[in-house]
């Protein structure tokens, strides 16, 4: 009887280990999901997103801009839910053209850091796939990091770019961590079932090789549920479910990498059905399906 009970306990523990959310976090747009026009999330909307994230085992939410008072609202929601924030200052256009905006938002981050504490923030990213030279991007990152350190803000600082751009221009690795967007769908040559192997056997080794010694965060990875196909990459709810399942299982095998699911909800204001349909909450069964499939 004792052996039988012990076996049940061990089986239960193993099941809990493998039937788990292995993503570090999930991305959330500053716009409320499901709206045809860009509509700022309210504090209640952020609270709901943060609670959904926590209840599904995500440890952090990622934001890519500070418009809509997103940093304070997301931070407040995350604090209440007991999770963290990967904060991002957005650069629309060139680094030079956004100097005033970025300077103002650095001060907003400094205020939030003082209000919510150092432990609330995984990191701060400056730009998301900025359309500028690597030299200009990294000069801005180093300038902001230096300023923040001088005023006692020790949050790790970096920039986010596509994994291909980082692979080809490893100067983008130069800050405190490597932050790369990696979408198997847009690679155009792989199915949803190959999402996990693509990210962890192609993308991650390339980044580790080009950025030795740096912590790697895959800041976006997911799959669309609608729109046109790219080669063998087919958008559908079933394929989105498969891609997330394979990403989650692959993430379990490499704990040195933090993987962020993309994204919390569909964003109908975006340019095409592929981009609009990466949403997860309310569409994909996570706890009883995706996270129970490894």
N, C-alpha and C positions, 0 to 999 in steps of 0.2 A: 504493500500500500504506500509506504514512504517513497519507494522508487517511482511508483506511478504518479504520485503527487509532485515529486521533484521534476519528473519528465514534463508534466503539464506546465509547471512554473517556467522551466527552461524554454519550452515551446512558445509560451506566452511572451517571454522576454525577447526571444529571437524574432517573433512576429512583430513586436513593437519596434525593434531595431530596423527591420527591413520595410515595414509598412509605415513609412515616415516621410515627411516633407524634407527633402535634402536641398531644396533651394534656400539660399540665404535670405532672399527678399523678393519683392515684387514691385514693378514700376507702376506709378499712377500718374496719369495726366492731371494737369491743373484744371482741366475742363471736366465737368460732370459727364459721366458716360451716358450714351444713348441719345444725346441731343444733336440735332442737325447743325446747329450753330455752336461755336465755341462759347461755353457758358461756365463761368467760374464756379468751382465747388464751394459750397458754404461750409461753415465749421461742422455742421451736422453731417454733410457729405463726407468730409475728411474723417470724422469720427467713425462713420459706418465703414469706410474703407479700411481704416486702421484696425477696427474690431474684426472685420472679415479676414484681414491678413493674419492677425494673431490667432484667431479661431481655426485657421487652416494651417497653422504651424510656421508661417513666415516670421522671420525675426526682424525684418526691416522693410521699410517702404522707400522707394527711390523717387525723387522729384527732379525734373530737369530745368526748372525755371522758377523765379520768384514772383512772377506776375500773379494777380489774384490773391495777394497776401499769402501765397502758398506755403512759404517757409514757416511762418508762425502758426498757420492753421494745421499744417501737417505735423509740426513739432508738438503742438498742443495735443493733437489726437494721438500721436505716437506715445507721448508721455502718459496719457491716460490709459492706453492699451498695454504699456510696458514693453514697447518695441523701439527700434532705432530708426534713424533717417539717414539715407545717403543723399546729401543735398547737392543740387547742381545749379550753377548760375548759367543761364542761357546766353549765347552770343549769336544774334541774328545778323549776318553780314560779316564784315571783317573785324579783326581785333581793334584796329584803330578807330573804326566808326562807332564802337560801343564803349569807348573809354569812360564816359560819364556814367552811363547806365551801370556798367560793371563796378565802378568805384562805389556807387551808391549801394549796390547790392552786397558788396563786401561789408559795408557798414551794417546792413541789415543782418547779415550772418553773424557779425560780431555781437550784435544785440541779442540775437537768438541764443548764441553760445552762452552769453552771460545769464540769460533767463532760464534756459532749459538744461544747462550743464554740459560739460565736455563729453560725458558718457552717452549723450543722446545721439551723437553724430558718428556714423561710420567713417565719413570722409566728406570732403567738399570738392566737387569737380567744376572746372572752369571751361565751359563750352561742351557741346555735344555734337561731334562731327563738324567742327568749325571749318568753313570754306576759306581757309587762309593758309599761309605757309607754316610749316612746322616750326621754323625759327620764331615767327611772330607769336604763335600759340604758346610755345614754351617760355618765351620771354615774359609773357603776361602771367603765366602760371607761377614762375619763379618770383616775379615781382609781388604777386598777391601773397604767396606763401611767406616771403620774407617779411612783408608788412604784418601779417597775422602773427607770426612768431614774435615780432617786436612788441606786440601789445598783449602777449600772453595767451594767444589762441593756438593750441597745439594740434588741432584737427589735421589729419593727413590730407594733403592737397594734390590733385592731379588734373588731367583732362580726359575726356572720353572721345574715342574715335573708332572707326571700323577696325576690325582685327587685321584686315589686309593692309590698311594704311599704316598701322603700327608695325606690322611685320616688315613692310617695305621701308619705313622711316623710323627706325628704332630710337631716334632722339625723342620721340613721343613717350618713351619709357622713363624719361629722366627724373620725374618727380617722385612722390612718396609711394605710389602704387601704380599698377597698370590697369586701365579701365577700357574695356573693349566691347563693342556691340558685335554680336555674332549670330546671324540668322541663317540657319540652314536652308530655309525656303528660298532666300534670295541668291544662294549659291547656284541654284538652277539645275543642279545635276544630281540631286539626292531626294529620296522619299522621306516622308515623315518618320518612318521607322529607323532612318539613319541619322536622325537629329542628334541623338546623344553621342554616337561614335564620331560624327563630324566635329562637334564642339570639343570633345575631350580627347580625341585621337588625332585631329588635324589642327584645330585652332589653338588649343592650350599648349601642345608641344611647340608650336611655332612661336607663340608668345614667350614661353619660358626660355626658348633658345635665344631669342633676340633681346630679351629683357632679363638676363640672369640675376637671380637673387631678389627679384621684386615680387611682392604679393600681386596676384592676378585676380581681378574682378571682371566677370563677364556681366556687363551692366544691362544687357538686353539679350534675351533669347526666347523665342516663342514660335508660333505658327498661325497663319491666318485661317479663318473659317469660310471666307467668301472671296470671290474675285477670280481673276484669270490665273491659269496655271503657268509655271515656269519649267519647261521640260517635264521631267517626271515628278516635279514638286506640285502636288495637288492641294488646293485649299478646300477644306471641309471641316465640319465639327469633328467628325471621326478622326481626321488627320491631325487636327489640333490636339485632340486627346492623346493620340499616339505619340506625337512629338513631345508633349509635356511629360508623358510617362517615361519615354526613353531618356529625356534630359534628366529627369529626377533620379532614375536608376544609375545613369552614368555619373551623376554628381556624388552619389554615395561612395564611389570608388576612388575619388580624389578630393579629399577634404582640404587640400591646400588651396583650392580655388573656390571663390564665392560666386555663385550663379544667381542672377536675378531674372525671374520670369517676366515676360512682357506679354500683356500688361493687364491691369486690373479689370478694365471694362472696355467695350467697343467705343471708339471715338469717331462718330459719324461725320464730323466736320472735316475730316482728312480727305486727301485728294482722290483716292480710289478705294475700291472694295477690299483689296488686299490690306492696305494700310488701316482701314477702318475696323477690321474684324479680328484683331489679335486679343480681344477681351476674354477674360477667363471667368470671373465671378458671375454666377447665375447662368453660365453656359456649360461649364465643364465640372463634372463631379470629381472633386479632388480627394476628399478623405476616404471615400468608400470605393474608389476606382483607381485614379491616377497614382495616388500615394500607396495603394495596397497591391501594386502590380509587380514589384521587383522580385 
